[in-house]
């Protein structure tokens, strides 16, 4: 089992990034998948989740209307589209399989001018 995040980087406030979480060793459409983030000195928090059926999504209040979680079953990949980024979105972002928990290694997102 492996989860590999990518797409992080440095972006100015108001900008956009799309994070990818490529899975191997299992099929993402069989599991609820989530994105979490952890800022320096803070606990890891849930950002967004998508059900195994793909029909239900949920978001932290702080990112509602700005972030979108999605999934490409053919690529076995989960995405997090992040728009209107703010400095407070700066964190390491992690992909997580919610059942038989497994975490990716994380990707750094820095929002700064």
RADAKA-V730258 format. One line per field, one symbol per residue. ss: DSSP state (2 for helix, 1 for strand, 0 for the rest). phi: phi as a letter, one per 20 degrees, with the letter a starting at -180 (. if undefined). burial: I if it has 9 or more other C-alpha atoms within 8 Angstrom, else O. A space follows every 50 residues. Layout:
ss=???
phi=???
burial=???
This chain:
ss=01111100111000001111111100022200111111000000111111 00000011100000001111110000111111000022201111111000 0110001111100
phi=.bccebofrebfgnecbceccedbnadffecfcbdcbcegmcffcfdbbc fffnedcbcfgfdgnddcebbdffelcdcceddlfcgfefaedcebefdl gbdeencedcdbe
burial=OOIIIIIIOOIIIOIIIIIIIIIIOOIIIOIIIIIIIIIOOOOOOIIIII IIOIOOIOIIOOIOOIIIIIIOIOOIIIIIIIIIIIIOIIIIIIIIIIOO OIIIOIIIIIIOO
